[in-house]
Amino acid sequence: MAEKLKILIADDEDSLRTLVRAVLEADEQYLIEEASDGDEVLSKVYNDKPDLLILDIMMPGHSGFEICERIKQDPEVKDLKVIILTAKGQSSEQKWAESVGADHFMAKPFSPLELLELVQKITTRVS
């Protein structure tokens, strides 16, 4: 059996992390981890080396934009795929996400099926 791909869900809302986890756990090829603030996200990115980060913009400690920019500028972790998943769905936020190197942008409320399809598409290229 192939090794499970690690996905880190980073959001300060427990209910959203629970929803995303439930969506992704339906596909048994993923090992899911969670983080609820910016410092925890960075610690897990560097220590656990996830294959994919699903990242909210508004979190305590560091914003998702700051985290994404830091990751994409660091040669050690720059290849980590990042999906920004946020309630701030305006085009200005999408442009900002692109400018800091996010690989994908999805606005809340989101379709769980669309999220699962996007994750599958990304992780197929990662594996």
Secondary structure, DSSP 8 states (H G I E B T S, - for coil): ----EEEEEE-S-HHHHHHHHHHHHTSTTEEEEEE-SHHHHHHHHHHH--SEEEE-SS-SSS-HHHHHHHHHH-TTTTT-EEEEEES--SHHHHHHHHHTT-SEEEESS--HHHHHHHHHHHHHHH-
